[in-house]
């Protein structure tokens, strides 16, 4: 990119390029994990997930960990003239991520991956390609370590989402319940 080349080639103003992941946690304006947390809070026995979304992997980062990476790059002159990817060490599939949220919330329900076209929703993200970055450079060359563990980051996110959830659930679960009944019926039918 032209901007990157300009910054990295200007000897008078050494710069660092940080590629940030999808950031989640308290005050996330997109509330990336809210839908799952709310469904678990509402005691849903199942969470339906389009199979494309379920298997999709994306690098994410808890807000305080991303802030720590930014602060590290500002405070350490040796990061100058480098392009660094920031994000969790190992990207999870969305199915695994939601499963981890369930553990934090002690939710005993099940995430069900359903075939493309069964769910009547449009995916807001392109899932044909994973969105995973290699963060080994910032870790191995500059010693970056997340100050907050993945589990603790999820715990704090859940805590914040629950404290800031709407008083009443914003979801109408009738369509989901109908879909679950339809799926159960299709499993029960003789082949």
Secondary structure, 3 states (H helix, E strand, C coil): CHHHHHHHHCCCCCCCEEECCEEECCCCCCCCCHHHHHHHHCCCCEEEEEHHHHHCEECEEEHHHHHHHHHHHHHCHHHCCCEEECCCCCCEEHHHHHHHHHHHHCCCCEEEEECCCCCCCCCCCCCCCCECCCCHHHHHCCCCCCCCCHHHHHHHHHHHHHHCCCCCCCCCCHHHHHHHHHHHHHHHCCC
